[in-house]
Amino acid sequence: MKIRQIMVVALGVVAAALAQAQPAWPSKPVALVVPFAAGGPTDVVARTFAASMTKTLGQSVVVENRLGAGGTVAAGAVAKAAPDGYTFFIHHNGMATSTALYRKLAYDPLADFEYVSQAVDVPMTLLARKDMPAANLQELLAYLKANESKVNLATAGLGAVSQLCGMLFQRAVGLKFTEVPFQGTAPAMNALLGGQVDLLCDQTTQTIPQIKAGNVKLYGVTTKSRIKSLPNAPTLTEQGLKDFEVVVWHGIYAPKGTPKPVIEKMNAAVRAALKDPDVVKRMDDLGAEIVPDAKLTPEGLQAWLKAEIDKWGPIIKAGGKFAD
Ligand code: MLT
């Protein structure tokens, strides 16, 4: 054997030995970054999945809340994190809508990530403070029209679905309210419960307990049809807001370059969570729907994200709302 061939064989042996010496992934806790406040809807979904994935992976999946700029601070941090299999990210529609809402982003959602899977779809609800003097949507619209300059709408900032839903609502009814941004809808909900803000459009994963307890007033759901967990709540569409539909989807991502075997194991852990009776029950109670199998692949998530960027870009730009 020539010297060069011997060296190639030797290097192969060393590489194989090194690979065997690597501890199996995961050998330490795995971070799941949430871009909004603890206790809010994205956090609820993340913690429900993290508990189940911890059982499957045999290592803790630890939720880390990184707040700011409607989810874009966390997305930028994850894009720059080491692709070593110990940082993952859960985000919703904001991963797509932020590309149209921000003139500059510190990351490219279609180039700087690996895609793991989608998880659940969540409806939204249009809520007002408990003492809002309106018994139904028509009365609410009359009140909002008469008090337009005084009405406050809570959101979780540009890139948040509460902001997207609020923006579409204002556009649909031809009114303009003062938007009050929070770092998640957990603090926004506290402000609504305290009566410091008037309106909040938020996900059922946070709102159902407050609706059922009678702590807030519900004026409609944002889905095409009524939802099982709030059967008496009319849709906004059936009350006259034509084509008003916002459904919140969730994707799980990792920094670009995260090894494929790790992505595959994480994908299997997400699929296992979707069959875990504790996850299924909690998601069902909170109005969330487990997505079909076709959306549970890395390719499925990537294609969905691209389609969502293409869908929301023109809609958002027509509203002319931007952040630098
Ligand atoms: C949250 O978890 O606070 C929400 O998902 C924020 C939002 O997008 O409205």
Residues whose N, C-alpha, C, O or C-beta is under 5 A from the ligand:
A	BS01	MLT	F36 A37 G40 P41 T42 D43 A156 G159 A160 V161 S162 Q163 G184 T185 A186
